[in-house]
Amino acid sequence: MKTLKVFGSLIKDSLDTITKGSKTYHLWMGFLTLIMLIGMYCYSIQLDQGLSVTGMTDRVSWGLYISNFTFLVGVAAAAVMLVMPTYVLKDIDFKQAVLIGEGLAVAALIMCLAFVVADMGGPSVLWHMLPGIGVFNFPNSMLTWDVIALNGYLFINISIPLYILFRHYQGKESKKSVYLPGALISVFWAVGIHLVTAFLYQGLQARPFWNNALLGPRFLASAFAAGPALIILVLAIIRGFTDFKIEDKTIKKIALVVTVAAQVNIIMLVSELFKEFYAPTHHSESAYYLFFGLDGKTALLPWIWTAISMNVLATVILTFHKLRNNLNVLYFACILLFVAIWIEKGFGLIVPGFIPGPYGKIAEYTPTGIEIGVTLGIWAMGALIFTVLARTAIGIETGKLRYKK
Amino acid sequence: MSDNKKKWFTLNLNSKHKQTSSSCGCGKTSGGCNSHQPKKEELSNDAFFEAAVDASIGDERHKDGFDQVFDVKMDRRSAFKKLTASLLIGAGAAASCTSVTSSSESKEKAQIDWEEQFKGNYKLMDDKEKSATVDRLVRSYQLRTGKNINMSSKNAEEDVLFGYAFNISKCQGYMDCVSACVEENNQDRNSEMQYIRIHEMKDGKGFNFNEADDNYYHEVPAEGHFYMGTQCFHCDNPPCVEVCPVQATWREEDGLVVVDYDWCVGCRYCMAACPYDGRRFNWSKPEVPEEEINKNQHYLGNRMRKKGVMEKCTFCVQRSRAGKNPACVEACPTGARIFGNLLDPNSTIRWVLENKKVFRLKEDLGTEPKFWYFMD
């Protein structure tokens, strides 16, 4: 009973914190709300008229939504790169960042689920997927694995920080015996969500571009580069706008994680390119389309070459200690890397899977305004959720939010 | 009549052009196709019923596709009425309430909608439940349009396994099969959805799909070309079935790979998994003009679809399980298409498999299609 009372007080205090703030804060939240409303309006059009308002067709049947979903699974998985050092390896340098990382994972996972729902033709019959009431095609369908993996990871990433913050809110220390098992599971689970998501594509013999044993490992490498890169940027912003203490040391340690992951990612990219272009087969056509265009259809060319150059540039910058240790250069490299991987692991991965089609048909895909509106709306929702979570967590961690008996 | 002959493969794919003339679209140039017979007789017989329905649900009758069955626009009053009715039914009070709603018809409609919304997966239904949902759908159509449809829930027969063979030497690319398929299976006319694709290939290039054109619009047979049709191959090991998260698509006992349109959640994973371009999605509300609707339907086949669900070739389950050939086989003027029971040693399809050099597409994927190609 007492726990409930404390919890109620926590909710009240947190509501109080998130609704008050500086002018910049209010502008930021207002901006996000506006984008969300526009996104909701676009989604209402899609609900009314069907997915025909998107650029997707029978030829390219997944587009911007699934691209963003795939990318964000990676961002969510990246939280593990902070969880493992903090809780398992007891590296105190990561301690301040880990709650932020977990908050980011929660926001990314909610965005993932939103993107999947936005992509569904019949969101009103999603209950067909609920085990018990509906039919859950487990273990045959990788999509059901993904449902379990994502929701499980969401649960873990909500419950651990909630427990820790809840204890700190009451001025007590969190008990290791309670959160350590969860943290350990979450380490494996994070690898799991991204591998399972890769298997979703990797298991399709119909799409040679995806049906490739390197897809899963490359997903992980790019995720552990893009995710922590985003965390660095978020920490930089938090450092600038709040009095939450984050040491340079922490950021530099995360930067090391980003660097190694980005290097591995580049090695895998080279391996992939070598396989596709040294001895090109019929199955290399999607890669040809992506990098050079096929039959004069070149929609993805500017995107992928921007991504590759940004990716290489960022990796080179990160590789040199001198450059990486200069925080402003580091932030710049992180932005480059994040955008590059968003392109590469987003529509650079999904769209070419469908081009050329099963019988060689080359039909290109361009997202429509409504699709982009919904996508931006979901990103704004993610940012809003993260802001709310981070603000509460920072309030508690800095000692401003405390339970008053 | 041949001037008005309707084709579903015009070049302008985005055209919203609707067929307004009453010309026959079945592709036959002489005789009747039975789908456009004057309906005067019926009208006079049902005149009273028609008028009664008109009075109650007037404008709902001009809608097409799934709308006719479910998506009914309502004013606030009737919406409230329906809501009340549904709630009462939900509470199990349907039997005892007599005068809450003014018409028993709208009450019945609401009950049907309610039960249809929360029914289970057709694959897991027993025969009684199957015929119950079919009865509901037929009654619902009758209540809304005043017209009767004939819907079957016939299961697979024993010792039947359907197979298909395609004679590449004979096909001339007329696409009568495509038209017949669209007519038979009530596909969406606006998006010009087609299950069959005919690939026009260049002589001397072999089976080069990359250079083939599956959207041609010129006189056929074109000089120096040959033709090859593809559609759902009804694989014995179908990847689309494996990946469906809700088992909304499955392989029936007689080998047909079917979809429960009411159970599909529209994730399109099956579409990504199909190596043969065999699946289609309803990107918007499918529409078929009332007079063109094929009223001889099967639950797993050509009944009306709704937006946001998958559909595909079912080897015309409404025909094949009734002992007939699929519409494409019947429509083919050159005899390039052969359909039959693979388990019947005397069937034509068995003769083809035993006496011709047959092959299948992408056999290396291990999907075991039941669709063979051969040449004379």
Interface residues (C-beta under 8 A of the other chain):
Chain A: Q49 G50 L51 S52 T54 M56 T57 D58 S61 W62 V116 D119 M120 G121 G122 V125 L126 H128 M129 G134 V135 F136 N137 N140 S141 M142 L143 T144 V147 L200 Y201 G203 L204 Q205 A206 R207 E285 G353 F354 P356 G357 P358 Y359 G360 K361
Chain B: G120 N121 K123 L124 S191 M193 R197 H199 F209 N210 E211 A212 D214 T230 P239 E242 V243 C244 P245 V246 Q247 A248 D262 W263 C264 V265 G266 C267 R268 Y269 M271 A272 A273 C274 P275 Y276 D277 R280 F281 N282 W283 S284 K285 K307 G308 V309 M310 L365 G366 T367
